[in-house]
């Protein structure tokens, strides 16, 4: 008598059911971690954009405006007597909410953050991925830009 070696159909179905349960548990957790990483990366990217605009304003001795749309698109423009000239555009890859009107701020020649067309310094913040991770980029009155 020869015995055949292998798995039965019942064993195979059991293994597939266990695998399906483990996947159903793991996938939502992976998606949540991924959204946190995306918000972290977008916040760091926005902080870099703001710091670069601030340095540009100080280096050129002229105002630089940064506008950030709710869907994460941003633009950086030189502002002067000639009007506005776009110098950079991009996407953050996450939704953004800000307490700056229309998500826009200007860095003056000294690097102070102001409202567009304004003269007095104004602190504010941008909240990145508020529906998921909720990271914030804070612009302080003294010009310090940091992620929280």
ZILIN-V7417 format. One record per residue. RES is the residue in one small letter. OMEGA is omega in degrees with one decimal (NA if undefined). BURIAL is # if it has 24 or more other C-alpha atoms within 12 Angstrom, else .. D_LAST is the distance of its C-alpha to the last C-alpha in whole Angstrom. Layout:
<<RES:OMEGA:BURIAL:D_LAST> <RES:OMEGA:BURIAL:D_LAST>>
//
This chain:
<<x:176.4:.:72> <x:178.1:.:69> <x:177.2:.:66> <x:178.6:.:63> <x:-179.9:.:59> <x:-178.1:.:56> <x:177.0:.:54> <x:178.6:.:55> <x:178.9:.:54> <x:177.9:.:52> <x:179.6:.:50> <x:178.8:.:49> <x:178.5:.:48> <x:178.9:.:46> <x:178.9:.:44> <x:179.0:.:43> <x:177.4:.:42> <x:178.2:.:40> <x:179.7:.:38> <x:178.3:.:38> <x:178.9:.:36> <x:177.1:.:34> <x:179.9:.:33> <x:177.8:.:32> <x:-172.4:.:30> <x:-173.2:.:28> <x:178.4:.:27> <x:177.7:.:25> <x:178.6:.:23> <x:178.9:.:23> <x:178.9:.:22> <x:178.5:.:19> <x:179.5:.:18> <x:179.3:.:18> <x:176.7:#:16> <x:178.9:.:13> <x:178.7:.:14> <x:178.2:#:15> <x:177.4:#:11> <x:-179.2:#:10> <x:179.4:#:12> <x:178.8:#:12> <x:178.3:#:9> <x:179.5:#:10> <x:179.0:#:13> <x:177.8:#:12> <x:177.8:#:11> <x:177.9:.:14> <x:-179.1:#:16> <x:179.1:#:15> <x:178.5:#:15> <x:177.9:#:19> <x:178.8:#:20> <x:178.6:#:19> <x:177.9:#:21> <x:179.2:#:24> <x:-179.9:#:24> <x:-178.6:.:25> <x:-177.4:.:27> <x:-179.5:.:29> <x:-179.5:.:29> <x:-177.9:#:29> <x:175.1:#:26> <x:-177.9:#:24> <x:174.2:#:23> <x:177.5:#:20> <x:-179.7:#:20> <x:179.8:#:18> <x:-178.9:#:20> <x:180.0:#:19> <x:176.3:.:20> <x:175.6:#:18> <x:179.2:#:21> <x:174.0:#:20> <x:177.8:#:22> <x:-176.7:#:23> <x:167.9:#:26> <x:-178.8:#:28> <x:178.8:#:29> <x:-179.8:.:32> <x:-179.7:.:36> <x:-176.9:.:36> <x:179.4:.:34> <x:176.6:.:31> <x:-178.7:.:31> <x:177.8:.:28> <x:178.8:.:27> <x:174.9:.:25> <x:178.2:.:24> <x:178.9:.:22> <x:179.5:#:20> <x:179.5:#:17> <x:177.6:#:18> <x:177.3:#:16> <x:-176.6:#:16> <x:173.4:#:14> <x:-177.8:#:15> <x:173.3:#:14> <x:170.2:.:16> <x:178.9:#:17> <x:-176.7:.:21> <x:178.0:.:22> <x:-176.1:#:18> <x:171.5:#:20> <x:177.5:#:19> <x:169.2:#:21> <x:178.7:#:21> <x:-177.2:#:24> <x:179.5:#:26> <x:179.2:#:24> <x:179.1:#:21> <x:177.3:#:20> <x:178.1:#:18> <x:169.9:#:21> <x:178.8:#:22> <x:-180.0:#:24> <x:-178.7:.:28> <x:-179.4:.:26> <x:-176.6:.:27> <x:-178.9:.:24> <x:179.6:#:21> <x:176.2:#:18> <x:178.1:#:15> <x:179.2:#:13> <x:174.3:#:10> <x:176.5:#:10> <x:-175.7:#:10> <x:176.5:#:10> <x:-175.6:#:13> <x:-177.9:#:13> <x:-178.2:.:16> <x:-172.6:.:15> <x:177.0:#:11> <x:174.1:#:9> <x:-179.1:#:6> <x:170.9:#:5> <x:-175.3:#:6> <x:174.7:#:7> <x:-177.7:#:11> <x:-177.9:.:12> <x:179.2:.:16> <x:176.7:.:17> <x:179.6:#:16> <x:178.1:#:12> <x:-178.7:#:10> <x:176.0:#:7> <x:175.4:#:4> <x:NA:.:0>>
//
